[in-house]
C-alpha cells in the first residue's frame, strides 16, 4: 500500500486508510485499531502523498522525508519517541533533513512525522516513495 491511500483527518488521532467513497464523503479505516469511520466532505482531510515539509530551498514530499527516516534507522522504528522534548525532536529531525526550515516546521509537525512513521512501520507499510507515474495512471 502506498501513501496515496493513507489519510490524516483533522481532529482525529492517527492515520486512516481510504476504503471507499460514498455520496457524502468516504469510509476510512483506522490503522491504529482497525475501526471504520464515515468521513464527510466537511472534514479537513490530507493525503500523506500530498503533504510536504518546508526546507530553505524547496518543499520535500513527506514520502521522501519518511524514506530518509527509514534510511537513518536502517529500516527499523525510530530510536526516539514522538513525546520527547522539543530539543530532542529538532536535533533528530535536523539529522534526517538538515536544511528543514526551522521557522515553518514546528515541533508539533516533527512529532507527527515521527508518530506517522512509527505507525506505518508497525503496519508493514515501508514503501514511502511511490512513483508519480503509477498514481497518474490510476486516475
Order of alpha helices (4+ residues) and beta strands (2+ residues): beta-beta-beta-beta-beta-beta-beta-alpha-alpha-alpha-alpha
